[in-house]
Amino acid sequence: MIDRARLERRMGELARIGGTGTSVTRLGLSSEEQRARDLVGGWLAARGARVHRDPAANLWARFEPPGAGGQSLPIVVGSHLDSVPEGGRFDGALGVLCAVEAVESLLDAKSELRRPIEVVAWADEEGARFGVGLFGSTAAFGRLAANVAERHDRAGTSIADALRALGEHGDPALARRGPKEFVAYCELHIEQGPRLDQAGLALGVVDAIVGIYHARVTVRGRADHAGATVMTARADALAAAAEIVLEVERIARSRADAVGTVGEIAVRPGAKNVVPGECVFSLDLRTAHGLDSLVHDTLAAVERVTHARGVSASIDELARVSATTLDERIRGVLKRAAKSVGVDAPELTSGAGHDAQNPALAGVPTGMLFVRSTGGSHTPREFASIDDAAVGAEALAIALRELAS
Ligand SMILES: [Zn+2]
């Protein structure tokens, strides 16, 4: 059913947009991401889809089954086209490519469908540029924080500016669609960990997605002369931040399934002979159970450390997405589909955030299929073989056929 050669050819075509070798840089709301949307939209339009871009720059392509009369609600399938800086060819892209291939294979086979199918390519899933992950899907399900469009990238361009540069209005909240407009949402994605590879299996079915908290912490101390200021008279913002980083690690380690990361840190004024006066760092906390208490304990540690050291801290919460359990019926559909392509797919919890969280949290029955990836993700080493991609696309097509008929 799946046209492997077509899938493989398109994997190469898409990877060349923003790509050199196996490395891809296709940031959200950039011209590269738009070129990727144009490429994918062109494939789908050529097969008769009604293609449009919404005000948050998500690409939608709707296939109407003959005879449905435009009345029936669609099944949505897709993933994202953006990458992190110097990311790989598969994270997000494989989900869009397999969604396109799955739908085309159903068209090729003249499968009788009762419901429309919409392919979606979410904009700016990674949040690498503006710090707002799952941007497009969050907008589509009406979950954007207020004033999010005013957030700037490092060059001073706001989300609203970036949308206007693409030809949109600049208000991503206009992309909102009601959860009642969809019957189901399915997403295929590379697994971003080693579990499928270790188990020797091509596919897994996601049972839940961890809850995620993102914040920016600013610690304010006092900049002073590094030679003239005795150790007892300092308010060193970096020393306080360093202690907080270790607390983040300790707290996450003390919980069975939690992870905590400080991946970005900036020191001001940033000179070797000046006691650091200010320190800004990122905070990334994740767990499938008890996100709020993990956040609470971590912020209490920030308070404790800064108080003890005579510095202050402010916390800018960027995102808090609860842990999400995916729909049991769709999980069953995906497991049966995997079985029919010869894979006894295990259920896995996703430690990474996914666009699928937004429809799921909005009440749309949602399912996710993982495809084995070697070399992790968010790196040029990430890799899904064409064999695994084809098996994934085939399973996705079988699931779509069941859901849409
Ligand atoms: Zn992704």
Boltz pocket constraint, residues with backbone or C-beta under 6 A from the ligand:
constraints:
  - pocket:
      binder: B
      contacts: [[A, 80], [A, 91], [A, 92], [A, 125], [A, 189], [A, 353]]
      max_distance: 6.0
